[in-house]
Amino acid sequence: MSSRAAVLLGIGGLALLCGVGLVVALLPILPFTHQQARQRWEQRGPRHYEVEVSWASGWSFGHVRAEMLDGQIIKGIDLDTGQPLNKQRLVASSYFTSISNLFRTIGAQMRPASTWRYQLARYHPLLAEWLDPCAALLPKISYDPELGYPTSIDYRGSPCQDGGNIFLKIERLRPLP
């Protein structure tokens, strides 16, 4: 084997190793994790439950305990004040307390980008800096291993647009009879 062939083989092997490393590093954030969690929720998730959630998203923030039935909020308490949620706060809270709605929101955040540069830039801040500084990074999401609902969402929207950030934590979800 000539030295030129050895160099080409070495470069090819290094490129393959880097590609495998990238795939392994990205596995936890690929959309199939989201799809598996959503299927688990649809199969095992309760129709009637109580959820305690805190969030900050743009001008909306809160910390509530809500009773949910078929994805709709029935009643809730603002845990910062101890007061029942008024009609306006019920509407705002329902966006963050409905697990089905959270899955729709996550799906929209994970939707493939229109260009390969923007899509690749979404995987890491350094890639975004080099390829597309306006890229919104993919959300960081944790899911409940048993029921599949998202326990936390950390999504930073595009730095070139106002809003779009969501920080959410489900502190407790309890099935109700």
Sequence and secondary structure as in RCSB ss.txt:
>XXXX:A:sequence
MSSRAAVLLGIGGLALLCGVGLVVALLPILPFTHQQARQRWEQRGPRHYEVEVSWASGWSFGHVRAEMLDGQIIK
GIDLDTGQPLNKQRLVASSYFTSISNLFRTIGAQMRPASTWRYQLARYHPLLAEWLDPCAALLPKISYDPELGYP
TSIDYRGSPCQDGGNIFLKIERLRPLP
>XXXX:A:secstr
  HHHHHHHHHHHHHHHHHHHHHHHHGGGSHHHHHHHHHHHHHH  SEEEEEEEEEETTEEEEEEEEEETTEEEE
EEETTT  B  HHHHHHHHHHH HHHHHHHHHHHHS  SSHHHHHHTT HHHHHHH TT     EEEE TTT  E
EEEEE   TTSS   EEEEEEEEEE  
